[in-house]
Amino acid sequence: MDVDQMSRQIEAEEARLRELMKEMEALVPGIVAAVSTEVVEWSGVAARNAAEGYFTSNPKRHAELAAKLPKLKQAVDATLGRLPSLVEQELNRLGSWAHTSKEALNGLPWTVAEETSRTWWTVARTTYGFIARPLAEHGFVGGREQGDHDLWSHDSSCPGYFTFAYGGSLKAMPERVCIALKPYKERWAEARKRQAAIAVLEGERAKLAFKNTWGK
């Protein structure tokens, strides 16, 4: 190829790269929805189980705790309603999106990294922690030594917030999240290849342009 042909090839690669990044951006709402659905479903069950565990583990306080349950349930429901927006904010804070710039394509956020167990745990431990706040505010999260089924730990980096304290099966990325991520990861892989091809072509074009100007 001559310099002009290389330039046209670079333009074609850059055009496809822009398309890929737009396609990745369009997939983000589906990924956020999948994570939010997972977190909301888990959190609803976890809140009920934690409240029940605390209640049944403190028989001498049943009358006191029973009086708190209606307001706790309201607070839990309100938090569940806010979870989709909280999850979206958390995913943005974690730098989840590889499509936001050409530089970001070279990073490894959880949305494209292959170590899905480790990277999902980064998401799970914070998003699963949101539901602990209403439980704590209404006195249903305490020390584990009291047998109250406490699942959370205080987040030292963010006072007043909690992180999920246990792993187990929850370290595995849920299937619905894997499915939502698949087309995003496929486009990311293609975008990386296009980006690498552009770099090679630009280097070759520069060498050829120098040779044509300098002479043999």
Backbone torsions as a table, in degrees:
resi	resn	phi	psi	omega
1	MET	NA	145.8	173.3
2	ASP	-91.8	-177.8	-175.3
3	VAL	-60.8	-43.2	-178.9
4	ASP	-64.6	-41.9	177.9
5	GLN	-62.8	-41.6	177.7
6	MET	-62.7	-40.5	-179.8
7	SER	-63.1	-41.2	178.3
8	ARG	-65.9	-38.1	178.1
9	GLN	-65.5	-40.8	177.5
10	ILE	-62.5	-44.1	178.5
11	GLU	-60.1	-40.2	179.0
12	ALA	-66.2	-41.7	179.2
13	GLU	-65.2	-42.2	179.9
14	GLU	-65.9	-36.4	178.1
15	ALA	-64.3	-43.6	178.4
16	ARG	-67.3	-36.6	178.0
17	LEU	-61.7	-42.6	177.7
18	ARG	-63.3	-40.0	177.7
19	GLU	-61.4	-43.8	-179.0
20	LEU	-62.2	-41.9	-179.0
21	MET	-67.1	-34.8	175.2
22	LYS	-68.2	-40.0	178.1
23	GLU	-63.7	-40.3	177.4
24	MET	-63.4	-43.1	178.7
25	GLU	-60.2	-39.3	-179.3
26	ALA	-66.8	-21.9	-179.8
27	LEU	-84.3	-13.9	-175.2
28	VAL	-58.7	-47.0	-179.8
29	PRO	-57.0	-36.5	178.1
30	GLY	-67.5	-36.9	178.0
31	ILE	-67.8	-45.8	178.9
32	VAL	-60.4	-41.8	-179.8
33	ALA	-63.8	-40.2	179.8
34	ALA	-64.9	-44.9	178.3
35	VAL	-64.6	-43.7	-179.0
36	SER	-61.2	-44.5	179.2
37	THR	-59.7	-43.3	179.5
38	GLU	-62.4	-46.5	-177.0
39	VAL	-67.3	-41.8	-179.8
40	VAL	-64.0	-45.7	-179.3
41	GLU	-61.7	-47.5	-179.0
42	TRP	-64.4	-42.6	-174.7
43	SER	-65.7	-38.1	178.6
44	GLY	-61.6	-44.1	178.5
45	VAL	-68.5	-44.2	-177.5
46	ALA	-62.7	-40.8	-179.6
47	ALA	-63.6	-44.6	179.6
48	ARG	-63.4	-45.9	-179.2
49	ASN	-64.1	-40.1	179.9
50	ALA	-66.5	-43.6	179.4
51	ALA	-63.9	-43.7	179.5
52	GLU	-64.9	-41.2	179.2
53	GLY	-62.3	-42.8	178.9
54	TYR	-65.4	-43.0	-178.2
55	PHE	-62.4	-49.7	-176.7
56	THR	-72.5	-20.6	179.5
57	SER	-85.4	-5.0	-179.1
58	ASN	-127.6	66.4	-174.9
59	PRO	-61.0	-29.6	-179.3
60	LYS	-72.2	-12.3	-177.5
61	ARG	-112.5	16.1	-174.3
62	HIS	-55.8	-44.7	-178.1
63	ALA	-63.2	-43.7	179.5
64	GLU	-64.2	-46.8	-177.1
65	LEU	-70.6	-35.6	178.9
66	ALA	-60.9	-35.7	179.3
67	ALA	-67.8	-25.0	-178.5
68	LYS	-87.1	-18.6	-171.9
69	LEU	-58.9	-43.3	-178.8
70	PRO	-59.2	-44.3	179.9
71	LYS	-69.7	-34.8	176.6
72	LEU	-62.9	-45.0	179.9
73	LYS	-61.0	-41.1	177.3
74	GLN	-61.5	-43.7	-178.8
75	ALA	-66.5	-39.8	178.5
76	VAL	-63.8	-45.9	179.2
77	ASP	-61.3	-39.7	178.9
78	ALA	-64.3	-40.9	178.3
79	THR	-66.1	-41.0	177.3
80	LEU	-59.3	-37.8	178.2
81	GLY	-67.3	-29.4	-179.5
82	ARG	-88.8	-11.5	-173.4
83	LEU	-58.2	-41.1	179.4
84	PRO	-55.9	-43.2	179.3
85	SER	-71.8	-35.7	177.6
86	LEU	-65.3	-41.1	178.5
87	VAL	-63.6	-43.9	179.5
88	GLU	-60.1	-43.9	178.2
89	GLN	-61.6	-40.5	-178.3
90	GLU	-68.1	-40.1	178.6
91	LEU	-63.7	-39.5	176.5
92	ASN	-65.5	-39.5	179.9
93	ARG	-65.0	-34.1	-178.9
94	LEU	-77.7	-1.9	-179.0
95	GLY	64.4	51.5	-170.6
96	SER	-79.0	-12.5	-165.8
97	TRP	-110.4	117.9	-178.0
98	ALA	-82.8	-9.7	-173.7
99	HIS	-91.2	-2.9	-169.7
100	THR	-71.4	-19.8	176.3
101	SER	-163.7	164.9	177.3
102	LYS	-63.5	-32.3	178.3
103	GLU	-67.5	-39.9	-178.8
104	ALA	-64.7	-26.8	178.2
105	LEU	-59.1	-26.6	-177.9
106	ASN	-86.9	-6.2	178.5
107	GLY	-83.8	179.7	178.9
108	LEU	-132.4	66.7	173.5
109	PRO	-66.0	167.8	-175.7
110	TRP	-60.1	-24.1	-177.1
111	THR	-71.1	-16.9	-179.7
112	VAL	-126.1	-14.7	-177.9
113	ALA	-66.2	146.4	-178.9
114	GLU	-80.2	-22.1	-179.9
115	GLU	-78.8	71.5	-170.2
116	THR	-65.0	-34.2	-179.8
117	SER	-63.3	-48.7	-178.5
118	ARG	-65.9	-43.3	-174.7
119	THR	-73.0	-35.0	175.8
120	TRP	-64.8	-35.8	180.0
121	TRP	-61.4	-33.6	175.5
122	THR	-58.9	-40.9	178.9
123	VAL	-73.7	-47.3	-173.0
124	ALA	-63.4	-41.5	-172.4
125	ARG	-66.8	-26.1	177.4
126	THR	-92.4	-44.1	-177.8
127	THR	-69.7	-32.1	176.7
128	TYR	-74.3	-11.6	180.0
129	GLY	-83.0	-18.6	-176.3
130	PHE	-59.2	-37.7	-174.1
131	ILE	-72.1	-14.0	180.0
132	ALA	-71.1	-25.6	-173.1
133	ARG	-61.9	-50.4	177.9
134	PRO	-62.4	-33.5	177.0
135	LEU	-63.8	-41.9	179.7
136	ALA	-68.6	-42.6	-178.0
137	GLU	-63.6	-26.6	-179.9
138	HIS	-103.7	13.3	172.0
139	GLY	78.2	27.1	-179.2
140	PHE	-112.4	15.0	172.7
141	VAL	-131.2	121.2	-179.2
142	GLY	-140.9	-155.5	-178.4
143	GLY	-73.6	144.0	-178.3
144	ARG	-66.4	-25.5	-178.1
145	GLU	-65.5	-15.4	178.7
146	GLN	-85.7	0.3	178.5
147	GLY	68.1	33.3	-174.5
148	ASP	-98.8	15.7	176.4
149	HIS	58.9	37.6	177.8
150	ASP	-68.3	123.8	-177.2
151	LEU	-104.1	-3.9	-168.5
152	TRP	-123.4	159.6	174.1
153	SER	-123.7	150.8	175.3
154	HIS	-64.5	139.0	177.6
155	ASP	-87.7	107.2	-175.5
156	SER	-63.8	-25.0	-179.0
157	SER	-82.6	-11.6	-176.8
158	CYS	-144.3	89.1	-177.0
159	PRO	-53.8	136.4	179.4
160	GLY	90.6	-5.5	179.5
161	TYR	-114.6	166.2	-175.2
162	PHE	-129.9	155.3	170.3
163	THR	-119.8	149.0	177.9
164	PHE	-67.6	132.2	-166.9
165	ALA	-99.5	-5.4	-175.4
166	TYR	-126.4	154.7	-178.0
167	GLY	-107.6	-95.8	-178.9
168	GLY	62.7	-141.3	-176.5
169	SER	-64.5	-21.0	-178.7
170	LEU	-71.9	-9.2	175.9
171	LYS	-75.1	-18.8	-179.8
172	ALA	-80.1	136.3	179.4
173	MET	-66.3	127.5	-179.5
174	PRO	-61.7	149.2	-175.6
175	GLU	-59.3	-41.3	-177.0
176	ARG	-64.7	-31.2	177.5
177	VAL	-73.0	-40.7	176.8
178	CYS	-58.8	-43.2	-179.2
179	ILE	-64.1	-42.5	-179.9
180	ALA	-66.3	-32.3	-177.4
181	LEU	-80.2	-23.6	-172.0
182	LYS	-53.4	-53.3	-179.7
183	PRO	-66.3	-29.2	177.0
184	TYR	-65.9	-46.2	-179.1
185	LYS	-66.5	-36.1	178.2
186	GLU	-63.3	-43.2	179.6
187	ARG	-70.0	-35.0	176.9
188	TRP	-61.6	-44.3	180.0
189	ALA	-62.1	-42.5	178.6
190	GLU	-66.2	-40.4	-179.8
191	ALA	-62.5	-39.2	177.4
192	ARG	-62.4	-41.2	179.2
193	LYS	-65.2	-42.0	178.7
194	ARG	-63.5	-41.6	-179.6
195	GLN	-62.8	-41.4	178.7
196	ALA	-66.2	-40.0	179.2
197	ALA	-63.9	-39.3	178.4
198	ILE	-61.9	-42.9	-179.7
199	ALA	-61.6	-41.8	179.2
200	VAL	-65.3	-46.2	-179.1
201	LEU	-62.7	-41.0	179.2
202	GLU	-63.0	-39.3	177.9
203	GLY	-65.5	-44.3	179.5
204	GLU	-66.1	-38.8	178.7
205	ARG	-63.1	-41.7	179.6
206	ALA	-63.0	-41.7	178.7
207	LYS	-62.9	-43.3	-178.5
208	LEU	-68.7	-39.7	178.9
209	ALA	-63.1	-40.2	177.8
210	PHE	-64.2	-45.2	-179.4
211	LYS	-60.7	-42.2	-179.1
212	ASN	-66.0	-33.4	-178.2
213	THR	-81.1	-41.8	-177.2
214	TRP	-75.4	-37.5	-175.5
215	GLY	99.4	168.7	-177.8
216	LYS	-72.7	NA	NA
